[in-house]
Amino acid sequence: MKLYDYILSPSCYKVRLMAALTGVKLDIRPVDFHPGAEHRGQELLALNPAGSIPILEDGDLILTESSAMLVYLAAKVAPSWLGSGGAEETARVQQWLSFSSRLTASLGGARLHEMLLRPGDFGALQSQGIASLRELEAGLVEQGLHGMGFLASDRPTVADIACFPYVVLAPDGGVSLDPYPAIRLWSRALRSLENFIEMPGIHRLHELKPEPHIEPGKV
Amino acid sequence: MPARIPAGSIALWRTQSGRVTASADRCPHRGMRLSHGFVRGEALSCIYHGWSYGQTGECLRIPAHPGLTPPETIRVAAHAVEEAWGVIWVAVGETTAEPPRFEGFVPLRSLTAHADLATLKAATGATAGTAGLDWPAPGAPEIRLLSVPQEGYETLIHVLVPGDSSPAQRIAASRAAETLRRTAEDIQAKGLAPWSTTR
């Protein structure tokens, strides 16, 4: 399975994270997204005319939407990540998978504006990002009142992975995460998962590992 | 976690054994926010270079100098903290006063509104009780609101509900709080609304 990948892209990270959590080995093909704009070159446009990354290639199958890639990985090797199959839970998974594209547009747009000087109404992108974070926070509060710690279930699903990266990287776009205690707990729960991997800006929880000890003479 | 009190930003943290500390949100080493840090055992560590601090603010360890006992002059200011009825109170300066009690109420959630306290009161039509605002929310149980002014026109609202509320009543209270925030922000936006141009 070949992933056309860019290390700083939260959407690419979703797929790398999902693969790590489910134990799938990906063949990573790095794309020079910036400054080379390789995703707009002929080779990649032939795979994805929309000119976006990530792209996941598995035999004849070419996927260009990260949510579909998460579902593909889960269906293939770890179906429990799709939820239990009940009507309500299935709908919740779909609800948050669709919602994740609003995070990409708003928080992701603000982040691209700040990091790569992409044009756009920065204030509007931030306001839309804050509105999305409030919606996510309220959703997590209600899930918590039902005794469930994740967006669709009492265990993580593809919906959590689809929403997680752009939320955690919101400060890159000048949007603070300080006002969202439920999001903070949810983010900690995801970062505590076995086989969790990092990306620049999203670090693991250091407290989960014992304190490193260095002998004084070895520094 | 990060929190804001009238004296500025603080790092509010709980040790493994459950004790709560309110430290100044600034590592004396390089000025990094300590609320970005992590708690291991009974100490708070800075995310930047791992300097770790105890509950009274003393520096316990500097990882880059493993043989060194940190000098006593390296300290983080800490504020008095008291935890009562599910609410954490931080005192600015000396205090002898007991924190208010909210018998029968439990914390539900906390949310931030881009509206000041006066606007919030106008939006609820609430009466100021002995502690906080008692708000007869439509379609929800009696709700008590504790408000903490933040920077600019922002207000942090802690929502408390009666301890015997059912899960459905708690969800109704959470949704009522969202509606309250929208109403207050609408009023604020039609008035002065300097925040709408800055955020």
Interface residues (C-beta under 8 A of the other chain):
Chain A: G123 Q126 S127 I130 R134 E137 A138 V141 E142 L145 H146 D178 P179 P181 A182 R184 H203 L205 H206 E207 E211 P212 H213 I214 E215 P216 V219
Chain B: M1 P2 F38 V39 R40 G41 S45 I47 P63 A64 H65 P66 G67 R109 S110 L111 T112 L156 P167 R170 I171 S174 R175 E178 T197 R199
